[in-house]
Amino acid sequence: SIFGSVLLLLPTLWLSFSQDNLLPTLVLAGESLALLLLGLGTRVRVFILSGAGLLIVSAMHALFLPSLGIPSSLALAILGATLLAVATTLSLTRRRLQSAWTQWK
């Protein structure tokens, strides 16, 4: 399953760092979202973690695309606020996430 997720997402991740990279970044976000949903449906941790991780990477990468026209300072502010919100949410729901994660075993 690790090899399959790497084989699916690595070429798109590589293409998203090319010169004209809006379309590969959006494709990467779509593929990683599909992998995340597949992992949630089948309860495979590797799919969940790789899908969630690459979804976050593609969202962060999309913020800094020059074709969107967002200034770098605004993109950094959005990224910082998003990371702060995610960290706060994970901190508040840590106990419930731990119990749900152990029930999946």
Number of C-alpha atoms within 10 A of each C-alpha: 10 10 7 9 16 12 11 15 19 13 12 18 19 13 17 21 13 11 7 13 17 19 12 19 25 18 17 27 24 15 19 27 20 17 24 25 16 15 19 15 10 11 15 15 16 15 23 21 16 20 27 20 14 21 23 16 16 21 15 16 16 19 19 18 17 13 11 10 10 13 12 13 10 12 17 15 11 14 16 12 12 13 13 12 12 12 11 12 11 13 11 11 10 12 11 10 13 10 10 11 12 8 8 9 8
